[in-house]
Amino acid sequence: MAATLPAAGPAAAADPQRLTVDLKASEGPVMLGANGSLYGLSDDGVPSDAAMAPLKITSISQKPEGGAQHPNGDALTVSKSFFRNGGGEINVMMQDMYAKWPYEDLGIDDYLPKVDKIVKEVSADPNSERFVYIPFNEPDQIWYKLDVADQAQYEKNRDRFFKDWKTVYQRIRAIDPDARIAGPNEAAYHTRLLKDFLAFAKRENVLPQIMTWHELGSGSLRDFQAHYDDYRKLEREAGIAPLKINIDEYANRRDLSVPGQLVQWVSMFERNKVYANMAYWDAAGNLSGHVVRSNIPNGGWWLFRWYAGMTGNTVKVTPPQPNTIDTLQGLASLDTSRRQAQVLLGGSAADSDVVVRNVPRSVFGRTVTATVAEAAWSGYEGQHAAPRVLARTKVKVADDGSVTVPLRGLHKMSAYRVVLTPGGSGTPSAASVPWSASYEAEDAAITDGKVYTQGTVQNANGYAASGTKDVGSLNQPGSKVAFSVTVPKDGTYDLAILYGNQSGGPATQKLSVDGGAPVTVTYPSTENWTYRAKKDVSVQLKAGTHQLTLSKGDAEVTLDRIDLTTRTGAPSASYEATLADISGKPSYDYTSSAGVGTGALVLRSGDKAVFDVYAPRDGYYTVVPRTSAAVKLSLHGETVTAAPGRPLRLYLVAGNNRIAMTSGHSAVRSLDVSGDGSAVGTLFYEGARATLAGGAKLVDSPHASAGSYIGWLGNSSSSTAEFTVDAPRSGRYLLVVHYAHNDRRDNGHAYNTDIMSRTADITVGTADPVKVTFKNTWSWDDYWTVGVPVDLAKGANKVTFGNASAWAPNIDRIELGRVVG
């Protein structure tokens, strides 16, 4: 899984394709407009704050409070978490008050009281100026049929829509005079309608403040630029100043979660400075398929994290084939104050050269350090560690002011980031890239199974699959898939299995090597058999060729691909300080390219850097600040002083952890994190240890860690589960709750899975209760974790779970780890 950047010399492959970046051709400030999501939030806490804050999300689209279209995702409810995590604005999808899809057409007189209710509630919110009203959704198809071919029928339908648009627009403004209104919000771009709409809206003084339409098919990657150019032409012809544009639904199932697909969409929206929200095809609360569970990044999340890290101005990028579906595309930025250039690219497996022109010597000097990293596809529900750095290389700026970065061995579904920083003195540490190989299930030896084709250009609504194919129908006693693999040396190998689990609960397969004794692989549930997840296991192999066989276990599992990677020790990552989020006015020092190669961030009083640190599981990790002086690290509400180069033992939750660093004066190169989540020193309490009251009871289950879980908890003020935990020291701890539930509401929307969350009020001692949200775990027998910071006194502490008004999740067990171990 490695792309390479040679230190010197000609490109290794003949005639590689070329993506050209012109640092002199500014497109204007980085806007981050393309990171929005429709129903990306479902509840306060889903997704987690740590999953949202790093992305700097500029807009989301949600339903009105109490809307019947879906069971959660209410705009005012989720606004609390959205705004506290730096979110921009919320589009209120007003017609989502209706239950059916397409919306039941009961006439404008039925709709207007609903409009009144929505506007009164939103306008009364303290953040009302950050909401946008979208009164109609896809009127070209729903209610008005504005896409009809017959011109006479179109004009009849159009006039009805225009009349209702004016009525609703004026109704909104009568209640909220400062309201921002968006539309017309077609399902696809229609020149005929927009030309008529702009003329009507200008004449009647009902022009939207934001222009919206949807770009959903594969063809949008080819056609959007023409749509955008045509729309701006229509504005000019109508004498209308350019409106803000929000493509408030974009991409399809085959694009979501896939870094190499997403970068194609993001690049075209960012260069045109439009806002855009990814579509909602499946479940709410995962940022359109980019947050695993509530807090765990997948490959797509890291692409958006990179995007959020771009600063300064975007600059012109010329891809090999502009406006062409599924080809190499990219976006780039230059920040002269930070002395950084960044390029994000992907969408092709062909050998490529990134040619950066007009590299300013006043900013970068005569040499640059080029750092290349990869965000791979890990599935919708597949965890992805911090993107692996593939190369750190010092490159001389050519006499013509250009730098060429050759990229080889690319993966079509991956995205790549190239960062250029001043070279300075010294040599960056070589990137450690372990041997890795991938094997497609459809290319393996298949017994009693079937190869299926999933998402393609022609079937954009199909789910993403590696190579567009997977192997399913592995439901016979003899069903199996045998992979022939070849490894370079004896040792332990990490085996990542991309799979789907359609069984409705945990499912198993038997893994054998060369026909040896099988071991059981257990796969957690997924939304459906094509909603890809990733299971990580390990195998011992000797150098040479082997047969790895996955055979049917207790239920049916679909197989997509396996990845084998040499185990080189405990997982580790170095998080570059000069690429961290900052506040205050830190300075950037590139006098030396030693270590991670990207220089040092100089923190002084009032400055702060925030690192997004990945943990594969809940537990203790070794954290080492590479600094020139002592710094303070803040995590989960605890602050600890860290000496330069001295390891700390910190408790991290599975997924993303935001670690803040401050200092009176220190040069920071990186924050280094290693480990696999040690449980040594952690307190464990099974459900059977709790005192239960008010109907809560232990329920036997073979899937619970000790054979039983706490069920029937909540729905009454008397129904509680109380644990007594014995803390060896006072201080801030992480309470990790292992839970399950599968609450759903079937709204009859075939393309949405209307899962619901549960909550529990957690009380520690005499402190006030804290309400914690627990996302649906896809089945009643899959246990996930949520981490909650709590303060414990030395000795016995009472930790009580309850919910007076609704059912709490089933609780398997709890564990507690002191933040500073």
ZAMARGU-4260 file (C-alpha; in steps of 0.2 Angstrom, whole numbers, plus 5000, padded with zeros to 4 digits):
<rodrens>
0) 5000/5000/5000 | 5014/5012/4997 | 5017/5026/4985 | 5035/5031/4983 | 5044/5047/4981
5) 5062/5045/4975 | 5075/5056/4983 | 5083/5061/4966 | 5083/5056/4948 | 5071/5054/4934
10) 5053/5047/4937 | 5053/5028/4937 | 5039/5025/4925 | 5038/5031/4907 | 5026/5046/4903
15) 5017/5047/4920 | 5002/5058/4921 | 5004/5075/4927 | 4995/5086/4940 | 5001/5103/4940
20) 5000/5116/4954 | 5003/5135/4951 | 5007/5143/4967 | 5006/5160/4959 | 4988/5158/4953
25) 4978/5161/4968 | 4959/5157/4968 | 4955/5166/4985 | 4955/5161/5003 | 4952/5142/5007
30) 4933/5141/5011 | 4931/5123/5017 | 4914/5124/5009 | 4913/5106/5003 | 4913/5097/5020
35) 4895/5098/5024 | 4882/5084/5027 | 4864/5080/5025 | 4858/5072/5042 | 4877/5071/5047
40) 4871/5073/5065 | 4858/5063/5073 | 4859/5068/5091 | 4869/5078/5103 | 4885/5067/5104
45) 4882/5057/5088 | 4895/5060/5081 | 4906/5064/5095 | 4914/5081/5098 | 4931/5074/5094
50) 4925/5068/5078 | 4917/5084/5072 | 4928/5098/5079 | 4943/5094/5068 | 4933/5095/5052
55) 4928/5113/5054 | 4911/5109/5046 | 4904/5125/5037 | 4886/5119/5034 | 4874/5104/5038
60) 4856/5101/5033 | 4844/5094/5046 | 4825/5092/5048 | 4814/5104/5058 | 4812/5101/5076
65) 4799/5087/5078 | 4799/5083/5059 | 4791/5067/5055 | 4802/5062/5040 | 4815/5054/5052
70) 4816/5049/5070 | 4831/5061/5074 | 4842/5074/5067 | 4831/5089/5073 | 4840/5105/5068
75) 4838/5114/5085 | 4843/5098/5095 | 4859/5095/5085 | 4864/5113/5084 | 4871/5113/5102
80) 4885/5100/5097 | 4887/5108/5080 | 4890/5125/5086 | 4901/5121/5101 | 4912/5112/5089
85) 4915/5126/5077 | 4901/5122/5065 | 4895/5136/5053 | 4877/5136/5048 | 4862/5124/5048
90) 4850/5122/5033 | 4833/5118/5039 | 4824/5106/5027 | 4807/5112/5030 | 4797/5099/5021
95) 4804/5086/5032 | 4790/5090/5043 | 4781/5077/5032 | 4782/5058/5036 | 4781/5051/5018
100) 4794/5050/5004 | 4791/5058/4992 | 4782/5071/5003 | 4763/5069/5004 | 4756/5083/4994
105) 4741/5090/5004 | 4742/5107/4997 | 4749/5124/5002 | 4736/5127/5015 | 4742/5111/5025
110) 4760/5117/5023 | 4758/5135/5029 | 4754/5131/5048 | 4770/5120/5048 | 4780/5134/5040
115) 4774/5145/5054 | 4779/5133/5068 | 4796/5130/5061 | 4800/5149/5059 | 4794/5153/5076
120) 4805/5140/5084 | 4820/5144/5074 | 4819/5163/5075 | 4817/5161/5094 | 4834/5152/5095
125) 4849/5162/5102 | 4858/5157/5086 | 4844/5160/5074 | 4856/5170/5062 | 4865/5154/5059
130) 4850/5145/5052 | 4845/5145/5034 | 4827/5140/5028 | 4825/5128/5014 | 4806/5129/5010
135) 4806/5116/4996 | 4816/5101/4992 | 4818/5094/4975 | 4802/5103/4967 | 4807/5097/4950
140) 4801/5080/4956 | 4791/5082/4971 | 4774/5091/4972 | 4777/5102/4956 | 4785/5090/4943
145) 4796/5105/4936 | 4806/5093/4926 | 4792/5088/4914 | 4797/5088/4896 | 4780/5095/4889
150) 4783/5114/4889 | 4764/5118/4892 | 4763/5107/4907 | 4780/5114/4913 | 4773/5131/4913
155) 4758/5126/4922 | 4768/5117/4935 | 4780/5131/4936 | 4767/5145/4939 | 4760/5134/4953
160) 4777/5133/4961 | 4781/5151/4959 | 4765/5156/4967 | 4769/5144/4982 | 4787/5150/4983
165) 4781/5168/4985 | 4768/5164/4998 | 4780/5154/5009 | 4794/5166/5006 | 4784/5180/5012
170) 4777/5170/5026 | 4794/5166/5033 | 4799/5184/5032 | 4784/5190/5040 | 4789/5180/5056
175) 4808/5182/5054 | 4812/5198/5044 | 4830/5194/5044 | 4828/5176/5038 | 4840/5169/5025
180) 4831/5158/5013 | 4838/5145/5001 | 4831/5138/4985 | 4824/5132/4973 | 4834/5116/4978
185) 4831/5105/4963 | 4836/5087/4962 | 4847/5091/4947 | 4852/5107/4938 | 4839/5114/4926
190) 4843/5129/4915 | 4825/5131/4910 | 4819/5132/4927 | 4833/5143/4935 | 4831/5156/4921
195) 4813/5158/4924 | 4815/5157/4943 | 4828/5171/4944 | 4817/5182/4933 | 4802/5179/4944
200) 4811/5180/4960 | 4819/5197/4956 | 4803/5204/4949 | 4793/5199/4965 | 4807/5203/4977
205) 4807/5185/4983 | 4825/5181/4978 | 4834/5168/4989 | 4849/5173/4999 | 4857/5156/4994
210) 4855/5147/4978 | 4854/5128/4980 | 4853/5113/4969 | 4859/5095/4970 | 4873/5086/4961
215) 4870/5067/4964 | 4875/5056/4949 | 4892/5051/4943 | 4890/5063/4928 | 4891/5078/4940
220) 4910/5075/4941 | 4910/5079/4922 | 4895/5092/4922 | 4896/5102/4937 | 4908/5115/4930
225) 4897/5118/4916 | 4882/5120/4927 | 4891/5132/4938 | 4897/5143/4923 | 4879/5142/4916
230) 4871/5148/4932 | 4883/5162/4934 | 4879/5167/4916 | 4860/5167/4920 | 4863/5178/4935
235) 4873/5191/4925 | 4859/5191/4911 | 4846/5194/4924 | 4856/5208/4932 | 4858/5199/4949
240) 4873/5200/4960 | 4882/5183/4963 | 4873/5173/4976 | 4881/5161/4988 | 4879/5144/4982
245) 4876/5128/4992 | 4875/5111/4983 | 4866/5104/4998 | 4866/5086/4992 | 4881/5079/4983
250) 4888/5062/4979 | 4881/5044/4979 | 4884/5028/4989 | 4899/5023/4978 | 4908/5040/4983
255) 4905/5041/5001 | 4918/5035/5012 | 4930/5033/4998 | 4945/5046/4999 | 4949/5044/4980
260) 4931/5048/4975 | 4928/5062/4988 | 4944/5072/4983 | 4936/5073/4965 | 4920/5081/4972
265) 4929/5092/4985 | 4941/5099/4972 | 4928/5105/4960 | 4917/5113/4974 | 4932/5122/4982
270) 4939/5129/4967 | 4923/5137/4963 | 4920/5143/4981 | 4903/5135/4983 | 4897/5126/4999
275) 4891/5108/4997 | 4883/5095/5008 | 4885/5076/5006 | 4870/5066/5003 | 4860/5056/5016
280) 4858/5038/5008 | 4859/5027/5024 | 4860/5031/5042 | 4860/5048/5051 | 4874/5053/5063
285) 4890/5048/5054 | 4893/5063/5043 | 4887/5054/5028 | 4897/5038/5031 | 4914/5046/5037
290) 4913/5042/5056 | 4913/5024/5062 | 4902/5021/5077 | 4902/5039/5086 | 4921/5043/5087
295) 4931/5032/5075 | 4939/5039/5059 | 4938/5030/5043 | 4948/5034/5027 | 4936/5047/5021
300) 4936/5056/5038 | 4955/5058/5036 | 4953/5066/5019 | 4941/5079/5027 | 4953/5081/5041
305) 4967/5085/5028 | 4955/5097/5019 | 4951/5106/5036 | 4970/5108/5038 | 4972/5118/5022
310) 4975/5137/5026 | 4979/5152/5016 | 4973/5153/4998 | 4969/5139/4986 | 4979/5140/4970
315) 4976/5134/4952 | 4977/5115/4949 | 4977/5108/4932 | 4973/5089/4932 | 4978/5078/4917
320) 4959/5077/4912 | 4949/5091/4919 | 4930/5088/4922 | 4932/5069/4918 | 4924/5055/4929
325) 4935/5045/4940 | 4952/5053/4935 | 4966/5061/4945 | 4960/5077/4952 | 4966/5088/4966
330) 4966/5104/4975 | 4980/5114/4983 | 4984/5129/4995 | 4998/5141/4999 | 5000/5149/5016
335) 5014/5161/5015 | 5013/5166/5033 | 5015/5147/5038 | 5027/5144/5024 | 5017/5129/5018
340) 5010/5122/5002 | 4998/5108/5002 | 4991/5097/4988 | 4977/5084/4990 | 4974/5072/4976
345) 4967/5056/4971 | 4955/5046/4960 | 4968/5036/4949 | 4980/5022/4951 | 4991/5027/4937
350) 5009/5033/4940 | 5008/5052/4943 | 5019/5067/4944 | 5014/5082/4955 | 5022/5097/4947
355) 5022/5112/4958 | 5026/5128/4949 | 5031/5146/4954 | 5038/5140/4971 | 5042/5157/4979
360) 5060/5157/4985 | 5056/5171/4997 | 5045/5159/5006 | 5053/5142/5004 | 5071/5145/5000
365) 5081/5134/4988 | 5075/5117/4995 | 5059/5110/5001 | 5054/5095/5011 | 5041/5085/5002
370) 5030/5075/5014 | 5018/5062/5006 | 5005/5053/5015 | 4990/5041/5011 | 4972/5040/5017
375) 4966/5023/5011 | 4948/5017/5009 | 4944/5007/5024 | 4925/5005/5021 | 4910/5015/5029
380) 4912/5006/5045 | 4931/5002/5044 | 4943/5011/5056 | 4958/5020/5049 | 4973/5024/5059
385) 4982/5041/5056 | 4987/5041/5038 | 5004/5033/5035 | 5018/5044/5029 | 5025/5037/5013
390) 5040/5048/5010 | 5049/5063/5018 | 5062/5069/5005 | 5072/5085/5003 | 5070/5092/4985
395) 5079/5106/4977 | 5069/5119/4969 | 5073/5119/4950 | 5079/5134/4941 | 5062/5137/4934
400) 5055/5138/4951 | 5046/5121/4951 | 5046/5106/4961 | 5042/5088/4955 | 5035/5075/4967
405) 5034/5058/4958 | 5021/5046/4965 | 5021/5028/4960 | 5010/5013/4966 | 4995/5024/4969
410) 4978/5016/4974 | 4962/5022/4965 | 4952/5023/4981 | 4965/5032/4991 | 4968/5050/4993
415) 4986/5058/4995 | 4993/5073/5003 | 5009/5082/4998 | 5015/5095/5010 | 5029/5107/5005
420) 5039/5116/5018 | 5056/5125/5018 | 5070/5112/5018 | 5082/5121/5030 | 5097/5111/5037
425) 5098/5093/5042 | 5089/5078/5035 | 5071/5072/5039 | 5069/5054/5046 | 5065/5042/5033
430) 5047/5036/5032 | 5045/5019/5039 | 5034/5010/5026 | 5031/4991/5030 | 5028/4978/5017
435) 5010/4977/5012 | 4999/4968/4999 | 4981/4967/4995 | 4970/4952/4988 | 4953/4954/4980
440) 4940/4941/4986 | 4933/4940/4968 | 4951/4935/4962 | 4952/4921/4975 | 4947/4903/4974
445) 4928/4903/4978 | 4918/4888/4984 | 4899/4890/4985 | 4899/4908/4984 | 4895/4922/4971
450) 4904/4937/4964 | 4893/4953/4964 | 4896/4970/4956 | 4893/4984/4968 | 4894/5003/4965
455) 4901/5008/4948 | 4899/5024/4937 | 4884/5017/4929 | 4877/5011/4946 | 4882/5026/4957
460) 4869/5021/4970 | 4878/5005/4973 | 4889/5004/4988 | 4908/5006/4987 | 4918/4990/4985
465) 4936/4987/4982 | 4938/4984/4963 | 4919/4987/4962 | 4916/4968/4967 | 4914/4957/4982
470) 4910/4939/4986 | 4893/4935/4994 | 4880/4921/4995 | 4893/4912/5006 | 4878/4903/5015
475) 4881/4885/5012 | 4890/4873/5024 | 4905/4872/5012 | 4906/4890/5007 | 4924/4897/5008
480) 4936/4909/4999 | 4954/4904/4998 | 4967/4918/4995 | 4984/4913/4988 | 4996/4925/4997
485) 5015/4927/4996 | 5025/4936/5010 | 5043/4941/5010 | 5049/4935/5027 | 5045/4925/5042
490) 5035/4934/5055 | 5018/4941/5062 | 5007/4950/5049 | 4992/4961/5052 | 4977/4954/5042
495) 4963/4967/5038 | 4947/4959/5031 | 4935/4971/5022 | 4918/4963/5025 | 4899/4965/5026
500) 4888/4956/5039 | 4870/4953/5035 | 4866/4941/5049 | 4858/4954/5061 | 4871/4950/5074
505) 4889/4945/5077 | 4894/4932/5064 | 4909/4921/5062 | 4920/4913/5049 | 4934/4900/5051
510) 4952/4906/5046 | 4965/4893/5042 | 4982/4894/5035 | 4988/4881/5023 | 4974/4869/5029
515) 4979/4870/5047 | 4968/4871/5062 | 4956/4885/5060 | 4953/4900/5072 | 4937/4909/5073
520) 4935/4927/5066 | 4920/4936/5074 | 4913/4950/5063 | 4902/4964/5071 | 4886/4968/5063
525) 4885/4981/5049 | 4871/4990/5042 | 4869/4978/5028 | 4879/4966/5018 | 4886/4979/5006
530) 4890/4992/5020 | 4908/4988/5021 | 4918/4987/5038 | 4935/4981/5042 | 4940/4967/5054
535) 4959/4967/5060 | 4967/4950/5066 | 4985/4944/5065 | 4993/4928/5057 | 5010/4920/5059
540) 5017/4916/5042 | 5034/4910/5035 | 5042/4917/5020 | 5034/4911/5004 | 5017/4907/4997
545) 5002/4902/5008 | 4984/4899/5006 | 4973/4909/5018 | 4955/4902/5019 | 4940/4910/5026
550) 4926/4897/5028 | 4908/4899/5033 | 4905/4899/5052 | 4888/4902/5061 | 4881/4915/5049
555) 4883/4923/5032 | 4897/4935/5029 | 4902/4944/5013 | 4920/4946/5008 | 4928/4961/4998
560) 4947/4961/5000 | 4960/4956/5012 | 4976/4967/5016 | 4992/4959/5023 | 5005/4970/5032
565) 5021/4966/5041 | 5019/4969/5059 | 5034/4980/5064 | 5029/4982/5083 | 5016/4992/5092
570) 5006/5005/5082 | 5014/5022/5082 | 5013/5039/5074 | 5021/5056/5074 | 5009/5070/5073
575) 5018/5085/5065 | 5016/5101/5075 | 5017/5113/5060 | 5001/5104/5053 | 4991/5104/5070
580) 4976/5116/5073 | 4982/5132/5081 | 4975/5147/5091 | 4985/5162/5096 | 5000/5167/5086
585) 5013/5154/5086 | 5027/5155/5074 | 5034/5143/5062 | 5053/5138/5062 | 5060/5129/5047
590) 5079/5131/5051 | 5080/5112/5053 | 5071/5098/5044 | 5077/5085/5056 | 5064/5073/5063
595) 5047/5073/5055 | 5054/5085/5042 | 5041/5099/5043 | 5050/5111/5055 | 5044/5116/5072
600) 5029/5126/5079 | 5035/5139/5092 | 5022/5141/5106 | 5022/5155/5118 | 5010/5161/5131
605) 4993/5162/5124 | 4996/5150/5110 | 4989/5132/5108 | 4991/5118/5096 | 4978/5104/5095
610) 4983/5086/5089 | 4971/5074/5083 | 4977/5057/5090 | 4971/5040/5084 | 4969/5025/5096
615) 4964/5008/5090 | 4955/5004/5106 | 4952/5011/5123 | 4967/5010/5134 | 4984/5017/5139
620) 4997/5024/5126 | 5014/5031/5127 | 5014/5049/5122 | 5031/5059/5119 | 5032/5077/5115
625) 5046/5082/5104 | 5049/5099/5111 | 5063/5111/5116 | 5055/5114/5133 | 5042/5108/5145
630) 5024/5109/5138 | 5007/5106/5146 | 4995/5093/5138 | 4977/5094/5140 | 4966/5079/5137
635) 4948/5074/5143 | 4948/5089/5155 | 4965/5084/5163 | 4981/5094/5161 | 4998/5087/5164
640) 5016/5095/5162 | 5027/5085/5150 | 5046/5086/5149 | 5054/5086/5132 | 5056/5069/5125
645) 5049/5061/5141 | 5036/5048/5139 | 5019/5050/5147 | 5006/5036/5150 | 4989/5043/5145
650) 4972/5035/5143 | 4965/5037/5126 | 4947/5032/5119 | 4945/5022/5104 | 4945/5033/5089
655) 4950/5051/5089 | 4957/5060/5104 | 4960/5079/5104 | 4976/5083/5114 | 4979/5102/5117
660) 4997/5108/5120 | 5002/5125/5127 | 5019/5132/5133 | 5027/5148/5139 | 5040/5146/5126
665) 5044/5129/5117 | 5048/5124/5099 | 5037/5108/5095 | 5042/5096/5081 | 5029/5083/5084
670) 5018/5073/5097 | 5023/5055/5096 | 5011/5041/5101 | 5013/5023/5102 | 5005/5007/5109
675) 4990/4996/5107 | 4979/5001/5121 | 4986/4993/5137 | 4973/4988/5150 | 4986/4987/5164
680) 4980/4998/5178 | 4962/4999/5172 | 4947/4995/5183 | 4935/4983/5176 | 4917/4980/5183
685) 4905/4967/5175 | 4886/4971/5175 | 4884/4957/5188 | 4894/4968/5200 | 4880/4982/5199
690) 4866/4984/5212 | 4850/4985/5201 | 4833/4993/5206 | 4816/4997/5199 | 4815/4983/5186
695) 4833/4983/5179 | 4839/4966/5178 | 4853/4954/5172 | 4849/4946/5156 | 4859/4930/5150
700) 4868/4932/5133 | 4882/4923/5125 | 4889/4939/5117 | 4891/4948/5134 | 4909/4948/5141
705) 4904/4938/5157 | 4888/4930/5150 | 4875/4943/5155 | 4871/4961/5153 | 4860/4974/5162
710) 4844/4976/5153 | 4827/4984/5156 | 4836/4999/5163 | 4827/5016/5163 | 4810/5021/5158
715) 4807/5025/5176 | 4815/5036/5189 | 4817/5021/5201 | 4826/5010/5188 | 4844/5011/5191
720) 4861/5002/5190 | 4873/5007/5203 | 4892/5002/5203 | 4904/5004/5217 | 4921/5007/5210
725) 4937/5008/5221 | 4949/5021/5214 | 4967/5019/5219 | 4970/5038/5217 | 4959/5053/5216
730) 4958/5062/5199 | 4951/5063/5182 | 4946/5046/5175 | 4939/5039/5158 | 4923/5029/5162
735) 4921/5017/5147 | 4904/5010/5145 | 4902/4994/5135 | 4884/4994/5129 | 4872/4988/5115
740) 4855/4993/5108 | 4846/4992/5092 | 4831/5005/5093 | 4824/5009/5076 | 4809/5017/5068
745) 4804/5011/5051 | 4798/5026/5041 | 4796/5016/5025 | 4811/5025/5016 | 4820/5011/5007
750) 4836/5021/5006 | 4837/5026/5024 | 4840/5016/5039 | 4831/5025/5053 | 4841/5020/5068
755) 4839/5029/5085 | 4850/5033/5099 | 4847/5030/5118 | 4853/5040/5132 | 4858/5037/5150
760) 4860/5049/5165 | 4877/5045/5174 | 4879/5051/5191 | 4896/5050/5201 | 4894/5051/5219
765) 4885/5067/5223 | 4889/5076/5207 | 4876/5082/5195 | 4870/5069/5183 | 4877/5069/5165
770) 4867/5064/5150 | 4876/5053/5138 | 4871/5048/5121 | 4873/5030/5115 | 4872/5027/5096
775) 4863/5012/5089 | 4875/4997/5088 | 4866/4989/5073 | 4861/4974/5083 | 4856/4969/5101
780) 4871/4958/5103 | 4885/4970/5097 | 4894/4979/5111 | 4902/4996/5107 | 4910/5008/5119
785) 4908/5027/5124 | 4920/5036/5135 | 4915/5048/5148 | 4927/5059/5158 | 4923/5058/5177
790) 4931/5063/5193 | 4934/5050/5206 | 4939/5052/5225 | 4951/5039/5232 | 4942/5024/5238
795) 4924/5019/5235 | 4914/5029/5223 | 4896/5026/5217 | 4893/5027/5198 | 4874/5026/5194
800) 4866/5024/5177 | 4847/5028/5174 | 4835/5036/5163 | 4818/5042/5170 | 4809/5045/5154
805) 4815/5032/5142 | 4825/5016/5140 | 4844/5017/5143 | 4855/5005/5133 | 4860/4988/5139
810) 4876/4988/5148 | 4888/4974/5147 | 4902/4981/5158 | 4911/4997/5163 | 4930/5001/5164
815) 4939/5016/5171 | 4956/5022/5168 | 4965/5037/5176 | 4968/5049/5162 | 4986/5051/5167
820) 4992/5033/5171
</rodrens>
